[in-house]
Amino acid sequence: MTVNPCKPTDICIILTYRCPMRCRMCNIWMNPTERSKEITPEEIMRLPSARFINLTGGEPFVREDLEEIVRVCFTKSPRVVISTSGWLEDRIMDIARKFPRIGIRISIEGLACKNDELRGQKGGFDKGLRTLLALREMGLKDIGFGCTVSNSNSTDMLSLYRLSRALGLEFATAAFHNSYYFHKTDNVITNREEVCGNFEKLINMQLREARPKSWGRAFFNMGLINYIEGNRRMLPCEAGMINFFVEPYGDVYPCNGLEERYWMERMGNIRETPDFNELWNSEQAGKVREMVRTCPKNCWMMGTAAPVTKKYMRHPLGWVLKNKWRSLTGRPACLDKRRYDVGQDPRQGDLREDKP
């Protein structure tokens, strides 16, 4: 079956693998890129227009030319969000002053002690929170926390959520994964019952909110429980169809969750094929899309889950409406994790040992 590409809607640009943090769940900092060889603003200009662009790393704010990169990205998309550790406070504030529409997500993995333990730098929590408060006072709207849950910080996740609501900030979640991108193969949640129980508490708190966006995040968090439990993906992965990742050296991948032990194949390189349409419609890109259709990994990360959640909205919407009603009537959410059949290959997203 030939997979025909769509016009991409979501782009993630990994600007660098240099990073001042020393995170336990990510070894990017042990594998830094060479500054002189990182993707340039001129090369980013070759990318297509899209609905959303995420700039990430490593630490994007180590880039001395980040202002020029952001300016280019705003010619490509109305919404640009930078994912950061919050470590380089002055640089973050400088970009925010120059681009008041910019989105900022600061990665904070727990309250002060736990965050600094997991991210390997003392004072990281203080810097991150201080920066968020300053951005809030400045009037930026698209700002908030990003929390990656591992074995020891799911209780702190709930405290961070409460703090984010008290401050009126966004709150995004993830569970740690293994991939070439993180240079990790041993990220495994061993205390599943505790972690999934805390995610269930978060889901019920989000359903009690008045904002529909929070209800959608409750659905996403149910997907994280589903992932942690090792079940099949609830919605298909269409990485390389409506979204893609660009690495610091110009390689284009369908996602950042690939692992060589399963498969790892690039779609092309914007330095080798400057015409992005040619790259996007190439035989090699088509080959990669076919591999995505049968990819066994059951990843559930925002970069690949959000686009298909929007595309197949009727399924998460049905879950949200049912469970919002349960919340209004004082009942807990029904975590009826299921695989929604929308025509995906049955082999995709299924790492279960006992699969048929």
Rosetta blueprint (number, residue, H / E / L):
1 M L
2 T L
3 V L
4 N L
5 P L
6 C L
7 K L
8 P L
9 T L
10 D E
11 I E
12 C E
13 I E
14 I E
15 L L
16 T L
17 Y L
18 R L
19 C L
20 P L
21 M L
22 R L
23 C L
24 R L
25 M L
26 C L
27 N L
28 I H
29 W H
30 M H
31 N L
32 P L
33 T L
34 E L
35 R H
36 S H
37 K H
38 E L
39 I L
40 T L
41 P H
42 E H
43 E H
44 I H
45 M L
46 R L
47 L L
48 P L
49 S L
50 A L
51 R L
52 F E
53 I E
54 N E
55 L E
56 T E
57 G L
58 G L
59 E L
60 P H
61 F H
62 V H
63 R L
64 E L
65 D L
66 L H
67 E H
68 E H
69 I H
70 V H
71 R H
72 V H
73 C H
74 F H
75 T H
76 K H
77 S L
78 P L
79 R L
80 V E
81 V E
82 I E
83 S E
84 T E
85 S L
86 G L
87 W L
88 L L
89 E H
90 D H
91 R H
92 I H
93 M H
94 D H
95 I H
96 A H
97 R H
98 K H
99 F L
100 P L
101 R L
102 I L
103 G E
104 I E
105 R E
106 I E
107 S E
108 I L
109 E L
110 G L
111 L L
112 A H
113 C H
114 K H
115 N H
116 D H
117 E H
118 L H
119 R H
120 G L
121 Q L
122 K L
123 G L
124 G H
125 F H
126 D H
127 K H
128 G H
129 L H
130 R H
131 T H
132 L H
133 L H
134 A H
135 L H
136 R H
137 E H
138 M H
139 G L
140 L L
141 K L
142 D L
143 I E
144 G E
145 F E
146 G E
147 C E
148 T E
149 V E
150 S L
151 N L
152 S L
153 N L
154 S H
155 T H
156 D H
157 M H
158 L H
159 S H
160 L H
161 Y H
162 R H
163 L H
164 S H
165 R H
166 A H
167 L H
168 G L
169 L L
170 E E
171 F E
172 A E
173 T E
174 A E
175 A E
176 F L
177 H L
178 N L
179 S E
180 Y L
181 Y L
182 F L
183 H L
184 K E
185 T L
186 D L
187 N L
188 V L
189 I L
190 T L
191 N L
192 R H
193 E H
194 E H
195 V H
196 C H
197 G H
198 N H
199 F H
200 E H
201 K H
202 L H
203 I H
204 N H
205 M H
206 Q H
207 L H
208 R L
209 E L
210 A L
211 R L
212 P H
213 K H
214 S H
215 W H
216 G H
217 R H
218 A H
219 F H
220 F H
221 N H
222 M H
223 G H
224 L H
225 I H
226 N H
227 Y H
228 I H
229 E L
230 G L
231 N L
232 R L
233 R L
234 M L
235 L L
236 P L
237 C L
238 E L
239 A L
240 G L
241 M L
242 I L
243 N E
244 F E
245 F E
246 V E
247 E L
248 P L
249 Y L
250 G L
251 D E
252 V E
253 Y E
254 P L
255 C L
256 N L
257 G L
258 L L
259 E E
260 E L
261 R L
262 Y L
263 W E
264 M L
265 E L
266 R L
267 M L
268 G E
269 N E
270 I L
271 R L
272 E L
273 T L
274 P L
275 D L
276 F H
277 N H
278 E H
279 L H
280 W H
281 N L
282 S L
283 E H
284 Q H
285 A H
286 G H
287 K H
288 V H
289 R H
290 E H
291 M H
292 V H
293 R H
294 T L
295 C L
296 P L
297 K L
298 N L
299 C L
300 W L
301 M L
302 M H
303 G H
304 T H
305 A H
306 A H
307 P H
308 V H
309 T H
310 K H
311 K H
312 Y L
313 M L
314 R H
315 H H
316 P H
317 L H
318 G H
319 W H
320 V H
321 L H
322 K H
323 N H
324 K H
325 W H
326 R H
327 S H
328 L H
329 T L
330 G L
331 R L
332 P L
333 A L
334 C L
335 L L
336 D L
337 K L
338 R L
339 R L
340 Y L
341 D L
342 V L
343 G L
344 Q L
345 D L
346 P L
347 R L
348 Q L
349 G L
350 D L
351 L L
352 R L
353 E L
354 D L
355 K L
356 P L
